């Protein structure tokens, strides 16, 4: 959530930057400024009335000391009126704060000043590529390969749970387990602390990272709680309402979890295969950083995700998301897109974002700087990587028409066999 005072003090800049997202936020921002100004007026007004009331209360005591009962009673009536005013203005302040919070929760993060301008993912900017010499094309989709090799049962998932659920079987199930271990081992060997988190979380945590209220339709709700859309939510919220020490930063977490997403906005897209599931496997990376270092940490986290794809020797590219495609909570995002031979295109397999202090303000996650001042941290998150999509990419890139040649990094998990047939 953005800071209302920051919006008020930088209204022109914030409006200019947010409108680059392809939507006009002018009215929303002016509403926030008006409510914030009224909030401050009410706070000052109530504070002044309370100060006046305290002074009158002292005068009542002085009147009573000199037996001036009539004078004391008159002052008491004024104090009573003041109490009524305070109650009235407190109620208005509560309403103003509620309206202000609701408005701020619908406003996305301010994109960084150098973000590429564009409408959608067609305008994202390619930063670099890896493995151009490994680009191949063929006409066998990953779901056909998985079915031929008995790695995935695409009929059992819908039978048990409905569309966009799958059942990994035999060596397919083993592949998920092996990949999770490879990914976690890589990240934990590079400074990340492995954490196993709950997959059911409370609404407060979802608000903390910005999933609510904006993306409520994409969430699976269980009573008053939610299934996690990604372990970014519990990992980032581990330090909600805390003040961290300067020397503890950056904090780096990684976790392997099942994730759950309704995919409400993707009707008709990727209905076959492993690309867009309702329940999926992912290793997540989260950083809690000093504000001055967060852009550098973003570059390092992107490299952490790239290393995974290089370990599997898969061709990919890195793109910087344009203003019309960058996520709600992000100020800068890189997507890693892996090559899919059957589709003859790159598809997203990891998204790495710097959210600045947008989430930290929701969660009140702060730190003490070198001068002892309390400031908001910056939060970052990234897929390290989406495992089901990695499986799909392996299937298509390592299929030779008859068998699946296993990536070298996977072979030790399969008794050193070189292929699955």
URRA-V71773 format. One record per backbone hydrogen bond with DSSP energy under -1.0 kcal/mol. CO is the residue of the C=O (numbers start at 1). NH is the residue of the N-H. E is the energy in kcal/mol with one decimal. If there is no record, write none. Layout:
CO;NH;E, CO;NH;E
This chain:
3;7;-2.2, 4;8;-2.4, 5;9;-2.5, 6;10;-1.6, 10;14;-2.8, 11;15;-2.5, 12;16;-2.4, 13;17;-2.7, 14;18;-2.8, 15;19;-2.3, 17;20;-1.0, 18;21;-2.0, 19;22;-1.4, 25;29;-2.6, 26;30;-2.4, 27;31;-2.3, 28;32;-2.0, 29;33;-2.4, 30;34;-2.5, 31;35;-2.5, 32;36;-2.6, 33;37;-2.4, 34;38;-2.2, 35;39;-2.4, 36;40;-2.2, 37;41;-2.3, 38;42;-2.7, 39;43;-2.3, 40;44;-2.3, 41;45;-2.6, 42;46;-2.9, 43;47;-2.1, 44;48;-2.3, 45;49;-2.5, 46;50;-2.5, 47;51;-2.0, 48;52;-2.7, 49;53;-2.8, 50;54;-2.3, 51;55;-1.9, 52;56;-2.5, 53;57;-2.7, 54;58;-1.7, 55;59;-1.9, 56;60;-2.4, 57;61;-1.7, 58;62;-2.0, 59;63;-2.7, 60;64;-2.4, 61;65;-1.6, 62;66;-1.2, 63;68;-2.8, 64;67;-1.3, 67;69;-1.6, 68;72;-2.1, 69;73;-2.6, 70;74;-2.1, 71;75;-1.9, 72;76;-2.3, 73;77;-1.9, 74;78;-1.7, 75;79;-2.5, 76;80;-2.5, 77;81;-2.2, 78;82;-2.3, 79;83;-2.3, 80;84;-1.9, 81;85;-2.3, 82;86;-2.9, 83;87;-2.4, 84;88;-2.4, 85;89;-3.0, 86;90;-2.5, 87;91;-1.9, 88;92;-1.9, 89;93;-2.7, 90;94;-2.2, 91;95;-2.0, 92;96;-2.8, 93;97;-2.8, 94;98;-2.0, 95;99;-2.6, 96;100;-2.6, 97;101;-2.6, 98;102;-2.4, 99;103;-2.1, 100;104;-2.5, 101;105;-2.2, 103;106;-1.1, 104;107;-1.3, 112;115;-1.9, 116;323;-2.6, 120;123;-2.3, 121;124;-1.0, 125;320;-3.0, 128;318;-2.8, 130;316;-2.1, 131;134;-2.3, 132;135;-1.2, 141;145;-1.9, 142;146;-2.7, 143;147;-1.7, 144;148;-2.5, 145;149;-2.1, 146;151;-2.8, 146;152;-1.0, 147;150;-1.2, 151;169;-2.3, 153;157;-1.0, 153;167;-1.3, 155;159;-1.6, 156;160;-2.2, 157;161;-3.2, 164;278;-2.7, 167;153;-3.5, 169;172;-2.4, 170;174;-1.9, 171;175;-2.0, 172;176;-1.7, 173;177;-1.9, 174;178;-2.7, 175;179;-2.8, 176;180;-2.3, 177;181;-1.8, 178;182;-2.4, 179;183;-2.7, 180;184;-2.5, 181;185;-2.5, 182;186;-2.1, 183;187;-2.3, 184;188;-2.9, 185;189;-1.6, 187;190;-1.6, 187;192;-2.0, 193;254;-2.2, 199;228;-2.4, 201;226;-2.8, 202;206;-1.3, 203;207;-2.5, 204;208;-2.1, 205;209;-1.5, 206;211;-1.8, 206;212;-1.4, 211;215;-2.2, 213;216;-1.4, 215;218;-1.2, 216;219;-1.2, 218;262;-3.5, 220;227;-2.5, 222;225;-2.2, 225;222;-3.2, 226;201;-2.8, 228;260;-2.7, 230;233;-1.5, 231;235;-2.4, 232;236;-2.4, 233;237;-1.7, 237;240;-1.9, 239;242;-1.3, 242;366;-2.8, 244;368;-1.9, 245;248;-1.3, 246;249;-1.4, 251;288;-2.3, 252;193;-2.8, 253;286;-2.4, 254;195;-2.4, 255;284;-2.7, 257;282;-2.1, 259;280;-2.4, 263;266;-1.7, 266;269;-2.2, 278;261;-2.3, 280;259;-3.2, 281;387;-1.4, 282;257;-2.2, 283;384;-3.9, 284;255;-1.5, 285;382;-2.4, 286;253;-2.8, 287;380;-2.6, 288;251;-2.4, 289;378;-2.6, 290;293;-1.6, 293;297;-2.5, 294;298;-1.9, 295;299;-1.7, 296;300;-2.0, 297;301;-2.5, 298;302;-2.2, 299;303;-1.9, 300;304;-1.8, 301;305;-1.9, 302;306;-2.4, 303;307;-2.3, 305;309;-1.2, 306;310;-2.3, 307;311;-2.2, 308;312;-1.4, 309;314;-2.3, 310;313;-1.0, 315;339;-2.5, 316;130;-2.8, 317;337;-2.9, 318;127;-3.6, 318;128;-1.2, 319;335;-2.8, 320;125;-2.3, 322;325;-1.6, 322;326;-1.7, 328;109;-3.0, 331;112;-2.5, 332;354;-2.5, 333;321;-2.4, 334;352;-3.2, 335;319;-2.7, 336;349;-3.1, 336;350;-1.5, 337;317;-2.2, 338;347;-2.8, 340;344;-1.3, 340;345;-1.4, 345;340;-2.6, 347;338;-2.5, 349;386;-1.8, 350;336;-3.0, 351;383;-1.1, 352;334;-2.6, 353;381;-1.9, 354;331;-2.9, 354;332;-1.1, 355;358;-2.0, 356;379;-2.1, 357;361;-2.1, 359;363;-2.3, 360;364;-1.6, 360;365;-1.7, 363;241;-2.8, 365;377;-1.9, 366;244;-3.5, 367;375;-2.6, 369;372;-2.2, 373;369;-2.8, 375;367;-2.5, 378;289;-3.2, 379;355;-2.7, 380;287;-2.3, 381;353;-3.2, 382;285;-2.9, 385;283;-1.8, 386;390;-1.7, 387;391;-2.7, 388;392;-2.2, 389;393;-2.3, 390;394;-2.5, 391;395;-2.7, 392;396;-2.0, 393;397;-2.6, 394;398;-2.3, 398;405;-2.5, 403;400;-2.2, 404;420;-2.7, 407;410;-1.5, 407;411;-1.3, 410;413;-1.7, 411;414;-1.8, 411;416;-2.2, 414;417;-2.1, 418;406;-2.6, 420;404;-3.1
